[in-house]
Amino acid sequence: MELDRRLLLAHCTAHALSMVAGLLVVVPMALNGSAFKGRCALFSTGYWRTESRAELTGQPGEVSHLVVQQWGPPAACQFATFVGIFTVLYGAAQGWRCLFYLHGRHDDTLFSSFLTVLLSVCVLFLSGGASVILSLGLVSWCDTVTDDSTRPYSCAESQSVPLYLDVDTSSFYAELSLAQASLWCVTALWLAQSILAFLRLYHSHSQHISGPCRPREKELLLGHSPSDSGSPSPSPATPTLLV
């Protein structure tokens, strides 16, 4: 298999994997947004307060519950969702193009390959930024839920602890941790796509430069040039007899 077809096949595989990883970002973030009634748990601040159980559950005794002072900015969750949606749509479009090129046995033009490299690098930085924001936001929310690790349970275990909030917190850690891991996978796949796009651009550029030189190299190997084949051969001189 030629080098360009191997690079194209690897790029197709990267697009297919990025679609799967993008869906694993979008679906958990959508489920978490629905469970939190459109609020964003990332970077939320709050504190624990002990009150009478009768005010919360109608039973005697005291109970500790979480009080959210301020929910996180919606843009923190929307940014990760946007990167996931864009990755799915872009992976679907580019995957179809790759299959078309594999069937037609040709590749992008130099300008199109350059645009692919530029777009891949830009989205690589966007996905990396979204991954960092999601990771830091989840750590901040876990610190709030566990009261800076002073509660007798971890962030994952706090899903089964009643927080007495007006949102569903029964699966927030599973959803956000899955979205976090998938988003880092998306970042790694965008890095792979950037490298593959650059290799395809370099290979296409090399073929574009060496293409016009191949006929001349073949003619030099055969021992003649185009100018020699186009000009008529000189006729032999006729001897003159002097009397």
C-alpha positions as CSV (number, residue, x, y, z in Angstrom):
1,M,0.0,0.0,0.0
2,E,1.3,3.5,-0.9
3,L,2.3,6.0,1.7
4,D,-0.5,8.4,0.9
5,R,-3.1,5.7,1.1
6,R,-1.8,4.5,4.5
7,L,-1.9,8.1,5.8
8,L,-5.4,8.5,4.5
9,L,-6.5,5.3,6.1
10,A,-5.0,6.3,9.4
11,H,-6.7,9.7,9.2
12,C,-10.1,7.9,8.5
13,T,-9.5,5.8,11.7
14,A,-8.7,8.9,13.7
15,H,-11.9,10.6,12.5
16,A,-14.0,7.6,13.4
17,L,-12.5,7.4,16.9
18,S,-13.0,11.1,17.4
19,M,-16.7,10.7,16.6
20,V,-17.1,8.1,19.3
21,A,-15.1,10.1,21.8
22,G,-17.1,13.3,21.0
23,L,-20.4,11.5,21.6
24,L,-19.0,10.3,25.0
25,V,-18.5,14.0,25.8
26,V,-21.9,15.3,24.5
27,V,-24.2,12.7,26.0
28,P,-22.9,12.8,29.7
29,M,-22.8,16.6,29.6
30,A,-26.4,16.7,28.3
31,L,-27.6,14.2,31.0
32,N,-25.8,16.2,33.7
33,G,-27.3,19.5,32.5
34,S,-30.8,17.9,32.5
35,A,-30.3,16.5,36.0
36,F,-29.0,19.9,37.3
37,K,-31.9,21.7,35.6
38,G,-29.7,23.7,33.3
39,R,-27.2,24.7,36.0
40,C,-23.5,24.0,35.7
41,A,-21.8,22.2,38.6
42,L,-18.3,23.2,37.4
43,F,-16.6,25.8,39.6
44,S,-19.7,26.0,41.9
45,T,-19.1,27.4,45.4
46,G,-20.9,26.5,48.6
47,Y,-20.7,25.3,52.2
48,W,-22.2,22.8,54.6
49,R,-24.7,23.8,57.2
50,T,-26.4,21.9,60.0
51,E,-30.1,22.5,60.5
52,S,-33.0,20.9,62.1
53,R,-34.1,17.8,60.2
54,A,-37.8,18.9,60.6
55,E,-37.2,21.8,58.2
56,L,-35.9,19.5,55.5
57,T,-37.5,16.1,56.0
58,G,-40.2,16.7,58.6
59,Q,-38.4,14.3,61.0
60,P,-36.8,15.2,64.4
61,G,-33.1,15.6,64.8
62,E,-30.4,17.5,62.9
63,V,-29.0,17.1,59.5
64,S,-26.1,18.5,57.5
65,H,-26.9,19.7,54.0
66,L,-25.0,21.5,51.2
67,V,-25.8,25.1,50.5
68,V,-24.7,26.3,47.0
69,Q,-23.8,30.0,47.2
70,Q,-23.2,30.4,43.5
71,W,-23.5,27.9,40.6
72,G,-20.7,27.7,38.1
73,P,-20.7,29.7,34.9
74,P,-22.8,28.1,32.1
75,A,-20.0,28.7,29.6
76,A,-17.8,26.2,31.4
77,C,-20.2,23.4,30.6
78,Q,-21.2,24.8,27.2
79,F,-17.6,25.0,26.0
80,A,-17.0,21.3,26.6
81,T,-20.3,20.4,24.9
82,F,-19.4,22.6,21.9
83,V,-16.1,20.9,21.4
84,G,-17.7,17.5,21.6
85,I,-20.5,18.5,19.1
86,F,-18.0,20.0,16.7
87,T,-15.7,17.0,16.9
88,V,-18.7,14.7,16.0
89,L,-19.8,16.8,13.1
90,Y,-16.3,17.4,11.7
91,G,-15.4,13.7,12.2
92,A,-18.4,12.6,10.2
93,A,-17.8,15.1,7.4
94,Q,-14.1,14.3,7.1
95,G,-14.6,10.6,7.5
96,W,-16.9,10.6,4.5
97,R,-14.3,12.6,2.5
98,C,-11.6,10.1,3.5
99,L,-13.7,7.2,2.3
100,F,-14.4,9.1,-1.0
101,Y,-10.7,9.7,-1.5
102,L,-9.8,6.1,-0.7
103,H,-12.4,4.9,-3.3
104,G,-11.3,7.4,-5.9
105,R,-7.6,7.0,-5.2
106,H,-6.7,10.7,-5.0
107,D,-6.0,13.1,-2.2
108,D,-6.6,16.8,-1.2
109,T,-5.0,19.7,-3.0
110,L,-2.1,21.5,-1.3
111,F,-4.4,24.4,-0.3
112,S,-7.0,22.1,1.1
113,S,-4.4,20.1,3.0
114,F,-3.0,23.3,4.5
115,L,-6.4,24.4,5.7
116,T,-6.9,20.9,7.3
117,V,-3.6,21.3,9.2
118,L,-4.5,24.8,10.3
119,L,-8.0,23.8,11.5
120,S,-6.8,20.7,13.3
121,V,-4.2,22.7,15.2
122,C,-6.7,25.4,16.2
123,V,-9.3,22.8,17.4
124,L,-6.4,21.0,19.2
125,F,-5.9,24.0,21.4
126,L,-9.6,24.5,21.9
127,S,-10.1,20.9,23.0
128,G,-7.1,21.1,25.3
129,G,-8.4,24.3,26.9
130,A,-11.9,22.6,27.3
131,S,-10.2,19.6,28.9
132,V,-8.4,21.7,31.4
133,I,-11.5,23.7,32.3
134,L,-13.6,20.6,32.8
135,S,-10.9,19.0,34.9
136,L,-10.4,22.0,37.1
137,G,-14.2,22.6,37.4
138,L,-14.8,19.0,38.5
139,V,-12.1,19.3,41.1
140,S,-13.6,22.6,42.4
141,W,-17.1,21.0,42.6
142,C,-15.7,17.9,44.4
143,D,-14.0,20.2,46.9
144,T,-17.3,21.8,47.6
145,V,-19.2,18.6,47.9
146,T,-16.6,16.9,50.2
147,D,-16.0,20.2,52.1
148,D,-12.3,20.2,51.1
149,S,-12.0,16.5,51.8
150,T,-13.2,16.8,55.4
151,R,-16.3,14.8,54.9
152,P,-16.1,11.0,55.6
153,Y,-16.7,10.1,51.9
154,S,-15.0,10.8,48.5
155,C,-16.4,12.7,45.6
156,A,-17.5,9.5,43.9
157,E,-19.2,8.3,47.0
158,S,-21.1,11.6,47.5
159,Q,-23.4,10.5,44.7
160,S,-25.2,8.2,47.1
161,V,-25.2,10.8,49.9
162,P,-28.3,13.1,50.2
163,L,-27.1,16.7,49.6
164,Y,-30.7,18.1,50.0
165,L,-30.4,20.2,46.9
166,D,-33.2,20.9,44.4
167,V,-31.3,19.0,41.7
168,D,-30.6,15.3,41.0
169,T,-27.0,14.5,42.2
170,S,-27.3,10.7,42.1
171,S,-24.9,10.3,39.1
172,F,-23.1,13.6,38.7
173,Y,-19.6,12.2,39.3
174,A,-20.1,9.3,36.8
175,E,-21.3,11.7,34.1
176,L,-18.7,14.4,34.6
177,S,-15.8,12.0,35.0
178,L,-16.8,10.2,31.8
179,A,-17.0,13.5,30.0
180,Q,-13.6,14.5,31.4
181,A,-11.9,11.3,30.3
182,S,-13.6,11.4,26.8
183,L,-12.6,15.0,26.3
184,W,-9.0,14.3,27.0
185,C,-9.3,11.4,24.5
186,V,-10.7,13.9,22.0
187,T,-7.7,16.2,22.7
188,A,-5.3,13.3,22.0
189,L,-7.1,12.4,18.8
190,W,-6.9,16.0,17.6
191,L,-3.2,15.9,18.2
192,A,-3.0,12.7,16.1
193,Q,-5.1,14.3,13.4
194,S,-2.9,17.4,13.4
195,I,0.2,15.2,12.9
196,L,-1.4,13.1,10.2
197,A,-2.7,16.2,8.4
198,F,0.8,17.7,8.4
199,L,2.3,14.4,7.1
200,R,-0.2,14.3,4.3
201,L,0.6,18.0,3.5
202,Y,4.3,17.2,3.4
203,H,3.8,14.1,1.2
204,S,1.5,16.0,-1.2
205,H,4.0,18.9,-1.4
206,S,6.9,16.4,-2.1
207,Q,4.9,14.8,-4.8
208,H,4.0,18.2,-6.3
209,I,7.6,19.2,-6.5
210,S,9.0,15.9,-7.8
211,G,6.2,15.4,-10.3
212,P,7.5,17.6,-13.1
213,C,11.0,16.3,-12.7
214,R,10.1,12.6,-13.3
215,P,9.8,12.7,-17.1
216,R,13.1,14.5,-17.5
217,E,14.8,12.1,-15.1
218,K,13.4,9.2,-17.2
219,E,14.7,10.8,-20.4
220,L,18.1,11.4,-19.0
221,L,18.2,7.7,-17.9
222,L,17.4,6.7,-21.5
223,G,20.2,8.9,-22.8
224,H,18.3,11.7,-24.7
225,S,16.5,14.9,-23.9
226,P,13.2,16.4,-25.2
227,S,15.2,18.8,-27.4
228,D,17.1,16.0,-29.0
229,S,13.9,14.0,-29.8
230,G,12.1,17.1,-31.3
231,S,14.9,18.3,-33.6
232,P,15.5,16.5,-37.0
233,S,18.7,14.5,-37.3
234,P,21.3,16.1,-39.6
235,S,21.5,14.5,-43.1
236,P,24.9,12.9,-43.9
237,A,27.2,15.1,-46.0
238,T,27.4,14.2,-49.7
239,P,31.0,13.8,-51.0
240,T,32.1,16.2,-53.8
241,L,34.2,14.9,-56.7
242,L,36.7,17.4,-58.2
243,V,37.8,16.9,-61.8
